[in-house]
Amino acid sequence: CWAGQVYQELGLPYQTPFIGMFVFSPDYIKMLKNLKYYLSGNISLKFVKESKHIENFDNAYPIALLDDIELHFLHYADEKEATQKWQRRLERIHWDNLYFKFNDNDACT
């Protein structure tokens, strides 16, 4: 939500695949340790019906594994939309100009 608002306020196209979704903190920290591997575009999203972080997940939104990282596509209607936007935005990453934000509210999501 935060990043989406920043891009919208500045009138910029989304240059990160992490818009409209979240990652639980253990996975986020793990992913940051090897970011280029996870965001290389060489790993396909594998959609799953259960979460390792949420008991009795009701499938209200798509969840995908990016290798061993769980991605929660909270603001996406289905797997197709999540995949299309993830792939398109991966291509827009500016690897020489990255900013990271971490929030400890709501289980650090």
N, CA, C and O atoms as CSV, one atom per row, in Angstrom:
chain,resi,resn,atom,element,x,y,z
A,1,CYS,N,N,0.827,-1.200,0.000
A,1,CYS,CA,C,0.000,0.000,0.000
A,1,CYS,C,C,0.869,1.260,0.000
A,1,CYS,O,O,0.610,2.199,-0.753
A,2,TRP,N,N,1.891,1.272,0.842
A,2,TRP,CA,C,2.750,2.451,0.966
A,2,TRP,C,C,3.426,2.770,-0.363
A,2,TRP,O,O,3.381,3.908,-0.830
A,3,ALA,N,N,4.050,1.770,-0.967
A,3,ALA,CA,C,4.770,2.005,-2.227
A,3,ALA,C,C,3.815,2.426,-3.337
A,3,ALA,O,O,4.130,3.310,-4.133
A,4,GLY,N,N,2.652,1.794,-3.386
A,4,GLY,CA,C,1.662,2.154,-4.399
A,4,GLY,C,C,1.258,3.605,-4.292
A,4,GLY,O,O,1.109,4.289,-5.305
A,5,GLN,N,N,1.077,4.084,-3.061
A,5,GLN,CA,C,0.700,5.483,-2.854
A,5,GLN,C,C,1.819,6.421,-3.289
A,5,GLN,O,O,1.555,7.473,-3.871
A,6,VAL,N,N,3.059,6.050,-3.015
A,6,VAL,CA,C,4.197,6.883,-3.424
A,6,VAL,C,C,4.239,6.996,-4.947
A,6,VAL,O,O,4.353,8.098,-5.485
A,7,TYR,N,N,4.149,5.874,-5.635
A,7,TYR,CA,C,4.159,5.900,-7.103
A,7,TYR,C,C,2.998,6.721,-7.650
A,7,TYR,O,O,3.178,7.498,-8.588
A,8,GLN,N,N,1.809,6.558,-7.073
A,8,GLN,CA,C,0.639,7.302,-7.545
A,8,GLN,C,C,0.806,8.800,-7.319
A,8,GLN,O,O,0.501,9.597,-8.206
A,9,GLU,N,N,1.286,9.190,-6.144
A,9,GLU,CA,C,1.484,10.616,-5.842
A,9,GLU,C,C,2.495,11.254,-6.788
A,9,GLU,O,O,2.349,12.415,-7.169
A,10,LEU,N,N,3.516,10.494,-7.165
A,10,LEU,CA,C,4.557,11.015,-8.053
A,10,LEU,C,C,4.216,10.842,-9.532
A,10,LEU,O,O,4.949,11.315,-10.400
A,11,GLY,N,N,3.113,10.168,-9.816
A,11,GLY,CA,C,2.704,9.958,-11.202
A,11,GLY,C,C,3.645,9.054,-11.982
A,11,GLY,O,O,3.818,9.225,-13.189
A,12,LEU,N,N,4.248,8.099,-11.298
A,12,LEU,CA,C,5.216,7.199,-11.928
A,12,LEU,C,C,4.608,5.817,-12.165
A,12,LEU,O,O,3.724,5.391,-11.422
A,13,PRO,N,N,5.081,5.116,-13.201
A,13,PRO,CA,C,4.651,3.719,-13.369
A,13,PRO,C,C,5.286,2.871,-12.266
A,13,PRO,O,O,6.376,3.177,-11.782
A,14,TYR,N,N,4.601,1.819,-11.882
A,14,TYR,CA,C,5.137,0.933,-10.841
A,14,TYR,C,C,6.416,0.270,-11.340
A,14,TYR,O,O,6.420,-0.385,-12.382
A,15,GLN,N,N,7.498,0.444,-10.591
A,15,GLN,CA,C,8.792,-0.115,-10.963
A,15,GLN,C,C,9.243,-1.168,-9.962
A,15,GLN,O,O,10.438,-1.401,-9.776
A,16,THR,N,N,8.279,-1.790,-9.332
A,16,THR,CA,C,8.514,-2.876,-8.396
A,16,THR,C,C,7.371,-3.866,-8.526
A,16,THR,O,O,6.230,-3.464,-8.752
A,17,PRO,N,N,7.655,-5.148,-8.387
A,17,PRO,CA,C,6.568,-6.123,-8.431
A,17,PRO,C,C,5.789,-6.208,-7.119
A,17,PRO,O,O,4.796,-6.931,-7.043
A,18,PHE,N,N,6.217,-5.490,-6.094
A,18,PHE,CA,C,5.612,-5.602,-4.769
A,18,PHE,C,C,4.501,-4.590,-4.521
A,18,PHE,O,O,4.405,-4.028,-3.429
A,19,ILE,N,N,3.673,-4.356,-5.513
A,19,ILE,CA,C,2.528,-3.455,-5.393
A,19,ILE,C,C,1.281,-4.314,-5.209
A,19,ILE,O,O,1.080,-5.282,-5.943
A,20,GLY,N,N,0.448,-3.967,-4.240
A,20,GLY,CA,C,-0.806,-4.685,-4.034
A,20,GLY,C,C,-0.634,-6.053,-3.416
A,20,GLY,O,O,-1.507,-6.912,-3.549
A,21,MET,N,N,0.473,-6.265,-2.747
A,21,MET,CA,C,0.758,-7.571,-2.154
A,21,MET,C,C,1.628,-7.392,-0.924
A,21,MET,O,O,2.057,-6.281,-0.614
A,22,PHE,N,N,1.889,-8.494,-0.221
A,22,PHE,CA,C,2.792,-8.414,0.921
A,22,PHE,C,C,3.542,-9.725,1.095
A,22,PHE,O,O,3.174,-10.761,0.540
A,23,VAL,N,N,4.616,-9.641,1.893
A,23,VAL,CA,C,5.459,-10.789,2.218
A,23,VAL,C,C,5.654,-10.766,3.728
A,23,VAL,O,O,5.985,-9.721,4.289
A,24,PHE,N,N,5.456,-11.896,4.392
A,24,PHE,CA,C,5.695,-11.944,5.832
A,24,PHE,C,C,7.179,-11.751,6.119
A,24,PHE,O,O,8.032,-12.126,5.313
A,25,SER,N,N,7.478,-11.163,7.274
A,25,SER,CA,C,8.841,-10.728,7.584
A,25,SER,C,C,9.920,-11.801,7.461
A,25,SER,O,O,10.979,-11.493,6.914
A,26,PRO,N,N,9.733,-13.040,7.929
A,26,PRO,CA,C,10.826,-14.014,7.764
A,26,PRO,C,C,11.188,-14.247,6.293
A,26,PRO,O,O,12.362,-14.365,5.944
A,27,ASP,N,N,10.172,-14.310,5.445
A,27,ASP,CA,C,10.427,-14.497,4.016
A,27,ASP,C,C,11.027,-13.243,3.388
A,27,ASP,O,O,11.899,-13.340,2.525
A,28,TYR,N,N,10.569,-12.077,3.811
A,28,TYR,CA,C,11.080,-10.813,3.275
A,28,TYR,C,C,12.580,-10.681,3.558
A,28,TYR,O,O,13.361,-10.353,2.665
A,29,ILE,N,N,12.969,-10.937,4.800
A,29,ILE,CA,C,14.383,-10.831,5.173
A,29,ILE,C,C,15.210,-11.855,4.398
A,29,ILE,O,O,16.290,-11.539,3.900
A,30,LYS,N,N,14.704,-13.073,4.300
A,30,LYS,CA,C,15.411,-14.109,3.542
A,30,LYS,C,C,15.573,-13.696,2.080
A,30,LYS,O,O,16.644,-13.868,1.498
A,31,MET,N,N,14.522,-13.157,1.495
A,31,MET,CA,C,14.567,-12.740,0.099
A,31,MET,C,C,15.591,-11.618,-0.107
A,31,MET,O,O,16.327,-11.624,-1.094
A,32,LEU,N,N,15.639,-10.667,0.810
A,32,LEU,CA,C,16.578,-9.553,0.670
A,32,LEU,C,C,18.032,-10.015,0.681
A,32,LEU,O,O,18.892,-9.375,0.077
A,33,LYS,N,N,18.304,-11.112,1.359
A,33,LYS,CA,C,19.672,-11.626,1.425
A,33,LYS,C,C,20.162,-12.148,0.077
A,33,LYS,O,O,21.368,-12.263,-0.142
A,34,ASN,N,N,19.244,-12.460,-0.817
A,34,ASN,CA,C,19.612,-12.970,-2.136
A,34,ASN,C,C,18.629,-12.429,-3.177
A,34,ASN,O,O,18.056,-13.189,-3.957
A,35,LEU,N,N,18.444,-11.127,-3.178
A,35,LEU,CA,C,17.398,-10.472,-3.954
A,35,LEU,C,C,17.502,-10.734,-5.456
A,35,LEU,O,O,16.495,-11.021,-6.103
A,36,LYS,N,N,18.696,-10.639,-6.010
A,36,LYS,CA,C,18.830,-10.843,-7.464
A,36,LYS,C,C,18.420,-12.256,-7.869
A,36,LYS,O,O,17.858,-12.451,-8.946
A,37,TYR,N,N,18.693,-13.229,-7.029
A,37,TYR,CA,C,18.259,-14.594,-7.327
A,37,TYR,C,C,16.736,-14.654,-7.396
A,37,TYR,O,O,16.174,-15.152,-8.371
A,38,TYR,N,N,16.082,-14.154,-6.379
A,38,TYR,CA,C,14.625,-14.257,-6.310
A,38,TYR,C,C,13.924,-13.412,-7.375
A,38,TYR,O,O,12.866,-13.802,-7.870
A,39,LEU,N,N,14.489,-12.283,-7.726
A,39,LEU,CA,C,13.831,-11.384,-8.679
A,39,LEU,C,C,14.461,-11.423,-10.066
A,39,LEU,O,O,14.275,-10.502,-10.861
A,40,SER,N,N,15.190,-12.467,-10.354
A,40,SER,CA,C,15.856,-12.600,-11.653
A,40,SER,C,C,14.879,-12.789,-12.805
A,40,SER,O,O,15.225,-12.543,-13.961
A,41,GLY,N,N,13.665,-13.225,-12.498
A,41,GLY,CA,C,12.702,-13.538,-13.546
A,41,GLY,C,C,12.821,-14.972,-14.023
A,41,GLY,O,O,12.051,-15.412,-14.877
A,42,ASN,N,N,13.783,-15.705,-13.478
A,42,ASN,CA,C,13.996,-17.100,-13.866
A,42,ASN,C,C,13.208,-18.087,-13.014
A,42,ASN,O,O,13.236,-19.288,-13.282
A,43,ILE,N,N,12.515,-17.606,-12.007
A,43,ILE,CA,C,11.744,-18.475,-11.123
A,43,ILE,C,C,10.262,-18.244,-11.393
A,43,ILE,O,O,9.778,-17.116,-11.302
A,44,SER,N,N,9.560,-19.288,-11.716
A,44,SER,CA,C,8.117,-19.184,-11.957
A,44,SER,C,C,7.362,-19.145,-10.636
A,44,SER,O,O,7.765,-19.761,-9.649
A,45,LEU,N,N,6.266,-18.411,-10.642
A,45,LEU,CA,C,5.392,-18.404,-9.480
A,45,LEU,C,C,4.642,-19.728,-9.426
A,45,LEU,O,O,4.120,-20.193,-10.439
A,46,LYS,N,N,4.591,-20.329,-8.253
A,46,LYS,CA,C,3.834,-21.566,-8.050
A,46,LYS,C,C,2.712,-21.244,-7.065
A,46,LYS,O,O,2.957,-21.042,-5.876
A,47,PHE,N,N,1.493,-21.200,-7.566
A,47,PHE,CA,C,0.366,-20.829,-6.715
A,47,PHE,C,C,-0.032,-22.000,-5.825
A,47,PHE,O,O,-0.053,-23.154,-6.254
A,48,VAL,N,N,-0.347,-21.671,-4.576
A,48,VAL,CA,C,-0.683,-22.672,-3.561
A,48,VAL,C,C,-1.996,-22.296,-2.886
A,48,VAL,O,O,-2.448,-21.155,-2.979
A,49,LYS,N,N,-2.595,-23.253,-2.213
A,49,LYS,CA,C,-3.880,-23.036,-1.531
A,49,LYS,C,C,-3.730,-22.847,-0.033
A,49,LYS,O,O,-4.687,-22.471,0.643
A,50,GLU,N,N,-2.530,-23.106,0.499
A,50,GLU,CA,C,-2.305,-22.974,1.935
A,50,GLU,C,C,-1.107,-22.074,2.190
A,50,GLU,O,O,-0.189,-21.981,1.376
A,51,SER,N,N,-1.141,-21.418,3.336
A,51,SER,CA,C,-0.061,-20.530,3.745
A,51,SER,C,C,0.710,-21.150,4.901
A,51,SER,O,O,0.120,-21.759,5.794
A,52,LYS,N,N,2.019,-20.995,4.881
A,52,LYS,CA,C,2.814,-21.453,6.018
A,52,LYS,C,C,2.742,-20.462,7.176
A,52,LYS,O,O,3.192,-20.762,8.281
A,53,HIS,N,N,2.179,-19.286,6.926
A,53,HIS,CA,C,2.101,-18.241,7.944
A,53,HIS,C,C,0.696,-18.042,8.512
A,53,HIS,O,O,0.546,-17.462,9.588
A,54,ILE,N,N,-0.331,-18.513,7.806
A,54,ILE,CA,C,-1.715,-18.275,8.224
A,54,ILE,C,C,-2.431,-19.614,8.364
A,54,ILE,O,O,-2.563,-20.363,7.396
A,55,GLU,N,N,-2.887,-19.904,9.568
A,55,GLU,CA,C,-3.668,-21.124,9.773
A,55,GLU,C,C,-5.060,-20.944,9.187
A,55,GLU,O,O,-5.637,-19.859,9.260
A,56,ASN,N,N,-5.586,-21.995,8.613
A,56,ASN,CA,C,-6.941,-21.990,8.049
A,56,ASN,C,C,-7.145,-20.855,7.049
A,56,ASN,O,O,-8.166,-20.168,7.086
A,57,PHE,N,N,-6.196,-20.661,6.175
A,57,PHE,CA,C,-6.305,-19.623,5.147
A,57,PHE,C,C,-7.532,-19.900,4.289
A,57,PHE,O,O,-7.751,-21.034,3.862
A,58,ASP,N,N,-8.328,-18.875,4.035
A,58,ASP,CA,C,-9.606,-19.062,3.334
A,58,ASP,C,C,-9.536,-18.798,1.828
A,58,ASP,O,O,-10.574,-18.707,1.173
A,59,ASN,N,N,-8.339,-18.675,1.278
A,59,ASN,CA,C,-8.155,-18.451,-0.163
A,59,ASN,C,C,-8.884,-17.214,-0.663
A,59,ASN,O,O,-9.427,-17.213,-1.768
A,60,ALA,N,N,-8.900,-16.172,0.137
A,60,ALA,CA,C,-9.555,-14.923,-0.250
A,60,ALA,C,C,-8.774,-14.185,-1.337
A,60,ALA,O,O,-9.318,-13.304,-2.003
A,61,TYR,N,N,-7.526,-14.534,-1.513
A,61,TYR,CA,C,-6.666,-13.920,-2.525
A,61,TYR,C,C,-5.597,-14.943,-2.916
A,61,TYR,O,O,-5.382,-15.912,-2.188
A,62,PRO,N,N,-4.928,-14.745,-4.046
A,62,PRO,CA,C,-3.899,-15.702,-4.483
A,62,PRO,C,C,-2.637,-15.640,-3.620
A,62,PRO,O,O,-2.204,-14.567,-3.201
A,63,ILE,N,N,-2.066,-16.806,-3.369
A,63,ILE,CA,C,-0.763,-16.936,-2.715
A,63,ILE,C,C,0.128,-17.731,-3.661
A,63,ILE,O,O,-0.295,-18.732,-4.239
A,64,ALA,N,N,1.361,-17.274,-3.809
A,64,ALA,CA,C,2.303,-17.996,-4.667
A,64,ALA,C,C,3.624,-18.180,-3.944
A,64,ALA,O,O,4.003,-17.385,-3.083
A,65,LEU,N,N,4.313,-19.242,-4.314
A,65,LEU,CA,C,5.675,-19.450,-3.859
A,65,LEU,C,C,6.620,-19.003,-4.962
A,65,LEU,O,O,6.455,-19.360,-6.129
A,66,LEU,N,N,7.600,-18.227,-4.576
A,66,LEU,CA,C,8.701,-17.833,-5.448
A,66,LEU,C,C,9.899,-18.584,-4.893
A,66,LEU,O,O,10.614,-18.081,-4.026
A,67,ASP,N,N,10.113,-19.796,-5.401
A,67,ASP,CA,C,11.019,-20.766,-4.793
A,67,ASP,C,C,10.481,-21.065,-3.396
A,67,ASP,O,O,9.471,-21.758,-3.269
A,68,ASP,N,N,11.130,-20.557,-2.340
A,68,ASP,CA,C,10.662,-20.830,-0.976
A,68,ASP,C,C,10.112,-19.582,-0.280
A,68,ASP,O,O,9.917,-19.587,0.935
A,69,ILE,N,N,9.865,-18.533,-1.031
A,69,ILE,CA,C,9.326,-17.282,-0.494
A,69,ILE,C,C,7.831,-17.225,-0.795
A,69,ILE,O,O,7.413,-17.411,-1.938
A,70,GLU,N,N,7.031,-16.967,0.235
A,70,GLU,CA,C,5.577,-16.914,0.075
A,70,GLU,C,C,5.130,-15.483,-0.212
A,70,GLU,O,O,5.386,-14.573,0.576
A,71,LEU,N,N,4.465,-15.295,-1.342
A,71,LEU,CA,C,3.976,-13.985,-1.771
A,71,LEU,C,C,2.459,-13.950,-1.644
A,71,LEU,O,O,1.771,-14.835,-2.154
A,72,HIS,N,N,1.939,-12.942,-0.972
A,72,HIS,CA,C,0.498,-12.796,-0.756
A,72,HIS,C,C,-0.017,-11.666,-1.644
A,72,HIS,O,O,0.240,-10.491,-1.383
A,73,PHE,N,N,-0.742,-12.035,-2.690
A,73,PHE,CA,C,-1.267,-11.077,-3.662
A,73,PHE,C,C,-2.633,-10.569,-3.200
A,73,PHE,O,O,-3.661,-10.870,-3.805
A,74,LEU,N,N,-2.620,-9.804,-2.131
A,74,LEU,CA,C,-3.823,-9.361,-1.430
A,74,LEU,C,C,-4.816,-8.620,-2.320
A,74,LEU,O,O,-6.022,-8.839,-2.205
A,75,HIS,N,N,-4.342,-7.762,-3.189
A,75,HIS,CA,C,-5.233,-6.918,-3.993
A,75,HIS,C,C,-5.365,-7.400,-5.444
A,75,HIS,O,O,-5.533,-6.593,-6.358
A,76,TYR,N,N,-5.290,-8.705,-5.643
A,76,TYR,CA,C,-5.413,-9.290,-6.978
A,76,TYR,C,C,-6.580,-10.269,-7.011
A,76,TYR,O,O,-6.803,-11.024,-6.064
A,77,ALA,N,N,-7.313,-10.245,-8.108
A,77,ALA,CA,C,-8.515,-11.076,-8.232
A,77,ALA,C,C,-8.191,-12.549,-8.441
A,77,ALA,O,O,-8.900,-13.427,-7.948
A,78,ASP,N,N,-7.107,-12.812,-9.180
A,78,ASP,CA,C,-6.823,-14.210,-9.505
A,78,ASP,C,C,-5.344,-14.395,-9.848
A,78,ASP,O,O,-4.578,-13.433,-9.902
A,79,GLU,N,N,-4.966,-15.639,-10.074
A,79,GLU,CA,C,-3.581,-15.987,-10.369
A,79,GLU,C,C,-3.090,-15.360,-11.670
A,79,GLU,O,O,-1.931,-14.957,-11.766
A,80,LYS,N,N,-3.953,-15.275,-12.657
A,80,LYS,CA,C,-3.566,-14.705,-13.950
A,80,LYS,C,C,-3.163,-13.242,-13.801
A,80,LYS,O,O,-2.115,-12.830,-14.299
A,81,GLU,N,N,-3.994,-12.459,-13.118
A,81,GLU,CA,C,-3.676,-11.044,-12.911
A,81,GLU,C,C,-2.388,-10.895,-12.113
A,81,GLU,O,O,-1.539,-10.069,-12.450
A,82,ALA,N,N,-2.237,-11.687,-11.060
A,82,ALA,CA,C,-1.037,-11.615,-10.227
A,82,ALA,C,C,0.213,-11.929,-11.050
A,82,ALA,O,O,1.220,-11.228,-10.943
A,83,THR,N,N,0.152,-12.963,-11.858
A,83,THR,CA,C,1.301,-13.366,-12.677
A,83,THR,C,C,1.654,-12.297,-13.702
A,83,THR,O,O,2.824,-11.947,-13.856
A,84,GLN,N,N,0.654,-11.780,-14.401
A,84,GLN,CA,C,0.912,-10.770,-15.431
A,84,GLN,C,C,1.563,-9.523,-14.845
A,84,GLN,O,O,2.543,-9.016,-15.391
A,85,LYS,N,N,1.026,-9.034,-13.748
A,85,LYS,CA,C,1.576,-7.809,-13.158
A,85,LYS,C,C,2.938,-8.065,-12.533
A,85,LYS,O,O,3.820,-7.210,-12.616
A,86,TRP,N,N,3.130,-9.221,-11.909
A,86,TRP,CA,C,4.429,-9.575,-11.337
A,86,TRP,C,C,5.502,-9.570,-12.430
A,86,TRP,O,O,6.552,-8.950,-12.264
A,87,GLN,N,N,5.247,-10.248,-13.530
A,87,GLN,CA,C,6.227,-10.341,-14.615
A,87,GLN,C,C,6.509,-8.981,-15.248
A,87,GLN,O,O,7.664,-8.627,-15.484
A,88,ARG,N,N,5.461,-8.230,-15.519
A,88,ARG,CA,C,5.632,-6.916,-16.150
A,88,ARG,C,C,6.458,-5.987,-15.260
A,88,ARG,O,O,7.331,-5.272,-15.751
A,89,ARG,N,N,6.190,-5.996,-13.976
A,89,ARG,CA,C,6.887,-5.079,-13.061
A,89,ARG,C,C,8.294,-5.550,-12.724
A,89,ARG,O,O,9.156,-4.732,-12.406
A,90,LEU,N,N,8.539,-6.849,-12.789
A,90,LEU,CA,C,9.911,-7.339,-12.605
A,90,LEU,C,C,10.844,-6.701,-13.628
A,90,LEU,O,O,11.981,-6.349,-13.311
A,91,GLU,N,N,10.357,-6.557,-14.843
A,91,GLU,CA,C,11.172,-5.996,-15.928
A,91,GLU,C,C,11.489,-4.518,-15.726
A,91,GLU,O,O,12.404,-3.995,-16.361
A,92,ARG,N,N,10.762,-3.847,-14.867
A,92,ARG,CA,C,10.951,-2.401,-14.658
A,92,ARG,C,C,11.897,-2.065,-13.506
A,92,ARG,O,O,12.187,-0.891,-13.275
A,93,ILE,N,N,12.377,-3.064,-12.788
A,93,ILE,CA,C,13.237,-2.796,-11.631
A,93,ILE,C,C,14.508,-2.082,-12.080
A,93,ILE,O,O,15.155,-2.496,-13.043
A,94,HIS,N,N,14.855,-1.024,-11.388
A,94,HIS,CA,C,16.113,-0.304,-11.618
A,94,HIS,C,C,17.103,-0.779,-10.551
A,94,HIS,O,O,17.112,-0.275,-9.428
A,95,TRP,N,N,17.922,-1.740,-10.916
A,95,TRP,CA,C,18.816,-2.370,-9.947
A,95,TRP,C,C,19.855,-1.407,-9.368
A,95,TRP,O,O,20.421,-1.681,-8.310
A,96,ASP,N,N,20.109,-0.308,-10.031
A,96,ASP,CA,C,21.085,0.658,-9.526
A,96,ASP,C,C,20.437,1.742,-8.667
A,96,ASP,O,O,21.108,2.684,-8.245
A,97,ASN,N,N,19.131,1.611,-8.406
A,97,ASN,CA,C,18.423,2.638,-7.642
A,97,ASN,C,C,17.292,1.985,-6.832
A,97,ASN,O,O,16.113,2.184,-7.123
A,98,LEU,N,N,17.669,1.210,-5.822
A,98,LEU,CA,C,16.692,0.488,-5.006
A,98,LEU,C,C,16.502,1.155,-3.647
A,98,LEU,O,O,17.448,1.667,-3.050
A,99,TYR,N,N,15.267,1.137,-3.178
A,99,TYR,CA,C,14.923,1.600,-1.836
A,99,TYR,C,C,14.160,0.485,-1.146
A,99,TYR,O,O,13.362,-0.212,-1.774
A,100,PHE,N,N,14.406,0.318,0.149
A,100,PHE,CA,C,13.720,-0.715,0.914
A,100,PHE,C,C,12.979,-0.077,2.073
A,100,PHE,O,O,13.468,0.858,2.708
A,101,LYS,N,N,11.794,-0.598,2.336
A,101,LYS,CA,C,10.977,-0.122,3.449
A,101,LYS,C,C,10.523,-1.341,4.228
A,101,LYS,O,O,10.129,-2.349,3.642
A,102,PHE,N,N,10.579,-1.250,5.546
A,102,PHE,CA,C,10.129,-2.335,6.409
A,102,PHE,C,C,9.254,-1.742,7.496
A,102,PHE,O,O,9.597,-0.720,8.091
A,103,ASN,N,N,8.130,-2.379,7.753
A,103,ASN,CA,C,7.174,-1.886,8.742
A,103,ASN,C,C,6.894,-2.997,9.734
A,103,ASN,O,O,6.674,-4.141,9.334
A,104,ASP,N,N,6.897,-2.681,11.021
A,104,ASP,CA,C,6.663,-3.718,12.025
A,104,ASP,C,C,5.202,-3.809,12.479
A,104,ASP,O,O,4.912,-4.445,13.492
A,105,ASN,N,N,4.295,-3.190,11.750
A,105,ASN,CA,C,2.857,-3.331,12.041
A,105,ASN,C,C,2.313,-4.607,11.410
A,105,ASN,O,O,2.896,-5.127,10.458
A,106,ASP,N,N,1.220,-5.105,11.926
A,106,ASP,CA,C,0.505,-6.240,11.323
A,106,ASP,C,C,1.428,-7.400,10.961
A,106,ASP,O,O,1.459,-7.842,9.813
A,107,ALA,N,N,2.167,-7.882,11.932
A,107,ALA,CA,C,3.085,-9.017,11.727
A,107,ALA,C,C,4.160,-8.700,10.694
A,107,ALA,O,O,4.626,-9.585,9.975
A,108,CYS,N,N,4.541,-7.451,10.629
A,108,CYS,CA,C,5.609,-7.000,9.724
A,108,CYS,C,C,5.288,-7.255,8.268
A,108,CYS,O,O,6.178,-7.607,7.494
A,109,THR,N,N,4.041,-7.086,7.880
A,109,THR,CA,C,3.685,-7.269,6.485
A,109,THR,C,C,3.647,-5.925,5.793
A,109,THR,O,O,3.364,-5.855,4.597
